[in-house]
Amino acid sequence: MATLLESVFNHLVLPPKLPGCRDTDTEGIEHNVLTRLLQACETLESLPSQELGDTWNSVRQQLVVFFDLSRGSLDQPSLISAFSGLSESCPVTLHISEQNCAILVRLVQSW
């Protein structure tokens, strides 16, 4: 059985030999990957003379919303909460596990 770190690595970088079975701790792996992405955004956002600080803050906010949505099921209260914070700088990403895909919903201001 692979360690959590090894499983996370295998999800981020294709290993030379693909695993023959499905991972047992997919929730732990997803949580670990999201936590690492959030930490990376915070680090990049806080660098001195960072011209893209607002951009990294926006990415971090989007990951926080995604993190909150991924903890449970996509029910009406959680979707209403996520969509209430929808803005041009903070889209909402919905993970559809059955299709192994994501839907990105963003607000576009009309002219």
Beta strands, then each sheet from edge to edge (+ up, - down):
strand 1: 92-96
strand 2: 101-105
sheet 1: 1+ 2-
end
